[in-house]
Amino acid sequence: MAYARAVKRFFDWCERRKVELAEIEPLSVAAYIEQLGAEASKPTVKQHLAAIRKLFDYLTTGGIMESNPASSVRGPKYVVRRGKTPVLSAEEARKLLDSIDITTLIGLRDRALIGTMVYSFARVGATVTMRVGDYFQHRKRLWLRLHEKGGKRHEVPCHPSLEGYLDAYIKAAGIAGDTKGRLFRSMHKGDKLMGTPMTRFDVFQMIKRRAKAAALPYSTCCHTFRATGITTYLQNGRHT
């Protein structure tokens, strides 16, 4: 989605200057990147340039353009010396999960969703697109099927604690037979499940609300749980 927005912004810029696709040259891309640099942060500029390069790589491979006009353009130097994603300790993550009221369906859903990101290291985008059938049994184990960025799909074994969270939520929601339906769905007031899937923004708002109730840092966000899960995994010697 970020790449799509970046590419759209670039072509809007070209359209305002009446530059056609076939007329785009390295100088055109460089001029756009220079202007963007005066308006946006260095990481944003680098992301936009990466998106433009990727698009023109595709057009070049497909024979639509002879060469990639963005390949020789250089973005600003930017080195990340310290990660900005807030990471919770294992105790804080447990505190958050245990603070959720699971006498309600929305509580069961939220615990299962946060648990999925913690225990499977899934990004929020992969989590909200999961279908009920993406939680499945293979031989003697339960697995999760994740659809990650770039169309990548991989399957990971389900942690025993997460199995309990998912089983409790799916049973209470009555969606076990709807294998093609989305796993994490929006809810009406009154604890009534809707057919529409949760969005990333829905998850973000939910996490902010849950983190506040558990007295966790305000900086806690969607990326926190993937980072927390991976950090805990490495600290435990790669054992969950």
C-alpha positions in Angstrom: 0.0 0.0 0.0 2.9 2.4 0.8 4.5 1.6 -2.6 1.2 2.2 -4.4 0.8 5.6 -2.7 4.4 6.5 -3.5 4.0 5.6 -7.2 0.7 7.5 -7.5 2.3 10.6 -6.0 5.2 10.4 -8.5 2.8 10.0 -11.5 0.6 12.9 -10.2 3.8 14.9 -10.2 4.6 13.9 -13.8 1.0 14.6 -14.9 1.2 18.2 -13.6 4.3 18.7 -15.6 2.8 16.9 -18.7 5.6 14.3 -18.7 4.4 11.1 -20.4 5.5 7.6 -19.4 7.8 7.3 -22.4 9.4 10.7 -21.7 10.4 9.9 -18.1 14.2 10.0 -17.8 16.7 9.8 -14.9 16.6 13.6 -14.7 12.8 13.5 -14.2 13.1 11.0 -11.3 16.0 12.9 -9.8 14.1 16.2 -9.9 11.1 14.5 -8.2 13.3 13.0 -5.5 15.0 16.3 -4.9 11.7 18.1 -4.5 10.3 15.3 -2.3 13.4 15.6 -0.1 12.4 19.2 0.8 9.0 18.0 2.0 9.5 14.6 3.5 11.9 12.7 5.8 14.8 10.8 4.4 13.2 7.3 5.1 10.1 8.5 3.2 12.2 9.7 0.2 14.1 6.4 0.1 10.8 4.4 0.2 9.4 6.4 -2.7 12.5 5.9 -4.7 12.5 2.2 -4.0 8.8 2.0 -5.1 9.6 3.9 -8.4 12.5 1.7 -9.1 10.5 -1.5 -8.5 7.7 -0.3 -10.8 10.1 0.6 -13.7 11.9 -2.8 -13.2 8.6 -4.4 -13.8 7.9 -2.2 -16.9 11.4 -2.9 -18.2 11.1 -6.7 -17.7 7.7 -6.6 -19.5 9.1 -4.9 -22.5 7.1 -1.7 -22.0 10.2 0.4 -21.4 13.7 0.0 -22.7 15.5 0.9 -19.5 14.8 1.8 -15.9 15.1 5.6 -15.5 15.3 5.3 -11.7 18.2 2.9 -11.5 20.9 5.5 -11.6 19.1 8.0 -9.2 20.5 8.0 -5.7 18.5 8.7 -2.6 19.6 10.5 0.6 21.9 8.7 2.9 20.2 7.4 6.0 21.5 5.0 8.5 19.3 3.5 11.2 21.4 3.3 14.4 18.7 2.3 16.7 15.3 0.7 16.0 12.3 2.9 16.7 9.8 0.1 17.1 8.8 -0.1 20.8 9.4 -3.6 22.1 7.7 -5.0 25.2 9.3 -7.4 27.6 7.9 -10.9 27.8 6.3 -9.9 31.2 4.7 -6.8 29.6 3.3 -8.8 26.7 1.9 -11.3 29.2 0.4 -8.5 31.3 -1.4 -7.1 28.2 -2.8 -10.5 27.2 -3.9 -11.3 30.8 -5.5 -7.9 31.2 -8.1 -8.5 28.4 -11.6 -9.4 29.6 -12.3 -12.7 27.9 -15.9 -13.0 29.2 -16.8 -11.1 26.0 -16.5 -12.1 22.4 -14.6 -8.9 21.5 -12.1 -9.7 24.3 -11.6 -13.2 23.0 -11.0 -11.8 19.5 -8.6 -9.2 20.6 -6.6 -11.6 22.7 -6.4 -14.0 19.8 -5.4 -11.3 17.4 -2.6 -9.9 19.6 -1.5 -13.4 20.4 -1.2 -14.2 16.7 1.1 -11.3 16.1 3.2 -12.1 19.2 3.6 -15.9 18.7 3.7 -16.1 14.9 5.7 -12.9 14.3 3.0 -11.9 11.8 2.7 -8.4 10.5 -0.6 -6.7 11.0 -1.3 -6.8 7.3 -0.9 -10.6 7.2 -3.0 -10.9 10.4 -6.0 -9.0 9.2 -6.1 -10.9 5.9 -6.1 -14.4 7.5 -9.1 -16.6 6.9 -10.5 -19.1 9.2 -9.1 -21.9 7.0 -5.6 -20.4 7.5 -5.6 -21.9 11.0 -5.5 -25.6 10.2 -4.2 -29.0 11.3 -1.5 -30.9 9.6 -0.7 -34.3 11.0 -0.5 -33.8 14.8 0.1 -30.1 14.8 -2.0 -26.9 14.3 -0.5 -24.4 11.8 -1.0 -20.9 10.6 -0.9 -19.8 7.0 0.4 -16.3 6.6 0.2 -14.1 3.5 2.9 -11.6 3.9 4.2 -8.6 1.8 5.1 -9.2 -1.8 2.7 -12.1 -2.2 4.9 -14.3 0.0 3.1 -17.1 1.8 4.5 -19.3 4.5 3.2 -21.7 7.1 4.3 -21.7 10.7 3.5 -24.0 13.6 1.0 -22.6 16.1 2.3 -22.0 19.6 0.3 -24.0 22.3 -0.8 -20.8 24.0 -2.0 -19.3 20.8 -4.0 -22.5 20.0 -5.9 -21.9 23.2 -6.6 -18.3 22.3 -7.7 -19.1 18.7 -9.8 -22.1 19.7 -11.7 -20.1 22.4 -12.4 -17.2 20.0 -13.5 -19.4 17.0 -15.8 -21.5 19.2 -17.4 -18.4 20.8 -17.8 -16.7 17.4 -19.3 -19.8 15.8 -17.1 -19.4 12.6 -15.3 -22.8 12.6 -17.2 -23.9 9.5 -16.7 -20.6 7.5 -13.2 -21.5 6.4 -13.2 -18.9 3.6 -14.4 -16.1 5.8 -12.0 -13.7 7.5 -10.7 -14.8 10.9 -10.7 -11.4 12.6 -13.9 -9.5 12.0 -15.4 -6.2 13.1 -18.0 -6.2 15.7 -21.3 -4.3 16.4 -22.0 -2.8 19.8 -23.5 -5.5 21.9 -20.7 -8.0 21.1 -22.2 -9.0 17.8 -19.8 -10.2 15.1 -20.0 -8.6 11.6 -19.0 -10.2 8.3 -16.6 -7.4 7.5 -12.9 -7.9 8.3 -11.0 -5.7 10.7 -8.7 -3.1 9.0 -5.2 -2.2 10.1 -6.7 1.0 11.5 -9.2 -1.0 13.5 -6.3 -3.1 14.9 -4.2 0.1 15.7 -7.1 1.6 17.6 -7.7 -1.6 19.5 -4.1 -1.9 20.5 -3.9 1.7 21.7 -7.0 1.1 23.8 -5.8 -2.2 25.2 -2.3 -0.9 25.9 -3.7 2.1 27.8 -5.9 -0.2 29.9 -2.9 -2.3 30.8 -0.8 0.8 31.7 1.7 0.0 28.9 3.7 2.7 27.0 1.6 4.9 24.7 4.1 4.1 21.9 2.8 0.5 21.8 1.6 -0.1 18.2 0.9 -2.8 15.6 4.6 -3.4 15.0 5.3 -3.8 18.7 4.1 -7.4 18.9 6.1 -8.8 15.9 9.2 -7.1 17.4 8.4 -8.4 20.8 7.9 -11.9 19.7 11.1 -12.0 17.7 13.1 -10.4 20.5 11.8 -12.9 23.1 12.4 -15.8 20.7 16.1 -14.8 20.3 16.5 -14.1 24.0 15.2 -17.6 24.8 17.8 -19.1 22.5 15.3 -19.5 19.6 12.9 -21.5 21.7 9.3 -20.2 22.2 
